[in-house]
C-alpha cells in the first residue's frame, strides 16, 4: 500500500472515531435529560406518596399515572442505549475493516488499533493508552518483530515509529 492510501485510511479511521465520539456524546446528553426527568419524577412520587400516607388516603391508583410515566421513561432509556450500541457496533465493524490485522506475535491497542507486543508493553506506543494485561490467543500471532531503539526514560526497547514508550508511557 502506498503512502497516499495509508493517508486516506488514516483519515477514514479518524473520521469514524470522531463520528463515534460525537454520536455517543449526543446520545449520552439526551439520555442524561431523560435521567433528570426520572429523578424529578421520583422526587415528586415520593412527596406525593408521603402526603397521601399522612392524609390517610393512600391508594395505588392515585399514583399509577406517575408510575407509568417512570416505566415509559426507563423503557425509552433502554431503547436509546440499545440504538447507540447498535450504531457504535456498526462503526466498530468499519474500523475492523480499515485497520489491518496485527503482525504475527502482536495484538492491537483497543484505543487506536496500533500493533503491540502482549506481555512486554504496558502502554501503546502511538496513543499512550494503557494496554490490556492479558490478550486472548485470537488476538496474537507468531513471533515478535525486532526492536531498534530504547526509551530515554526507562531504557525499554521501542518499536520503530513509537511516539510513546510501551513500558513507561512517556512520550519519546
C-alpha positions in Angstrom: 0.0 0.0 0.0 1.4 3.4 -0.9 1.6 6.5 1.4 -1.5 8.1 -0.3 -3.7 5.0 0.5 -2.3 5.0 4.1 -3.3 8.7 4.5 -6.8 8.0 3.2 -7.2 5.1 5.5 -5.9 7.1 8.5 -8.3 9.9 7.6 -11.2 7.4 7.3 -10.3 5.9 10.7 -10.1 9.4 12.3 -13.4 10.4 10.8 -15.1 7.2 12.1 -13.7 7.7 15.5 -14.8 11.3 15.5 -18.3 10.3 14.4 -18.5 7.6 17.2 -17.4 10.2 19.8 -19.9 12.8 18.6 -22.8 10.3 18.4 -22.0 8.8 21.8 -21.8 12.3 23.4 -25.1 13.4 21.8 -26.8 10.2 22.9 -25.4 10.5 26.4 -26.6 14.1 26.7 -30.1 13.0 25.5 -30.1 10.2 28.0 -29.0 12.5 30.8 -32.0 14.7 30.1 -34.3 11.6 30.5 -32.4 10.6 33.6 -33.0 14.1 35.1 -36.7 13.8 34.3 -36.8 10.4 36.0 -35.0 11.8 39.0 -37.6 14.7 39.2 -40.5 12.3 38.9 -39.1 10.1 41.7 -38.9 13.1 43.9 -42.5 14.1 43.2 -43.6 10.5 43.6 -42.0 10.2 47.0 -43.6 13.5 48.1 -47.0 12.6 46.7 -46.8 9.2 48.3 -45.9 10.6 51.7 -48.6 13.3 51.5 -51.2 10.6 50.7 -50.0 8.4 53.5 -50.0 11.2 56.0 -53.6 12.2 54.9 -54.6 8.5 55.3 -55.8 8.4 51.7 -53.0 6.4 50.1 -54.3 4.4 47.2 -52.1 3.0 44.5 -54.5 4.3 41.8 -53.6 7.8 42.8 -50.0 7.4 41.7 -50.5 4.9 38.8 -50.1 7.6 36.1 -46.8 8.7 37.6 -45.6 5.1 37.9 -46.5 4.6 34.2 -44.5 7.7 33.3 -41.5 6.3 35.1 -41.9 3.0 33.4 -42.1 4.6 30.0 -39.0 6.8 30.6 -37.0 3.8 31.7 -38.0 1.9 28.6 -37.1 4.9 26.5 -33.6 4.9 28.1 -33.1 1.2 27.3 -34.2 1.7 23.7 -31.9 4.7 23.3 -28.9 2.8 24.7 -29.6 -0.2 22.5 -29.8 2.1 19.4 -26.5 3.7 20.5 -24.9 0.3 21.0 -26.1 -0.8 17.5 -24.7 2.3 15.8 -21.4 2.2 17.6 -21.1 -1.5 16.7 -21.5 -0.7 13.0 -18.7 1.9 13.3 -16.6 -0.7 15.1 -17.1 -3.1 12.2 -16.0 -0.4 9.7 -12.9 0.1 11.8 -12.1 -3.6 11.8 -12.1 -3.5 8.0 -9.9 -0.4 7.8 -7.4 -1.5 10.4 -5.1 -4.3 9.3 -4.6 -7.3 11.5 -1.6 -7.0 13.8 1.6 -8.7 12.6 2.4 -12.2 14.0 3.2 -12.1 17.7 1.3 -8.9 18.3 -2.1 -7.7 19.3 -3.9 -4.4 18.7 -4.4 -1.4 21.1 -8.1 -1.2 21.9 -7.8 2.6 21.7 -6.2 3.2 18.4 -5.6 -0.2 16.8 -1.8 0.0 16.8 0.0 -3.3 17.0 1.9 -4.1 20.2 3.7 -7.0 21.8 1.5 -8.6 24.5 3.2 -9.1 27.9 6.0 -6.7 27.0 4.1 -3.4 26.7 2.0 -1.6 29.3 1.2 1.5 27.2 0.5 2.0 23.5 3.5 3.3 21.5 1.2 5.5 19.4 -1.7 6.9 21.6 -0.1 6.3 25.0 -3.2 4.4 26.3 -2.9 1.6 28.9 -2.9 -1.8 27.2 -4.7 -4.9 28.4 -2.5 -7.0 30.7 -3.7 -10.3 29.0 -4.8 -10.9 25.5 -6.6 -13.9 24.0 -4.8 -16.3 21.7 -7.0 -15.0 18.9 -5.5 -11.5 19.2 -1.9 -12.7 18.9 0.0 -14.2 16.1 3.5 -15.9 15.9 6.9 -14.2 16.5 7.6 -10.7 17.6 9.4 -8.1 15.4 12.9 -6.8 16.2 13.1 -3.6 18.3 15.6 -0.9 17.3 15.9 1.8 19.9 15.5 2.3 23.6 13.3 4.7 25.7 15.3 7.5 27.2 13.2 7.4 30.4 13.2 3.7 31.3 15.6 2.1 28.8 12.9 -0.3 27.5 13.1 -1.3 23.8 11.0 0.8 21.4 9.2 -0.3 18.3 10.1 1.6 15.1 7.9 4.7 14.8 6.9 4.7 18.5 5.6 8.1 19.8 5.1 6.8 23.4 7.1 4.2 25.3 5.2 0.9 25.6 6.7 0.2 29.1 6.5 3.6 30.9 4.0 5.5 28.8 6.3 8.6 28.4 6.5 10.4 25.1 9.7 9.6 23.3 
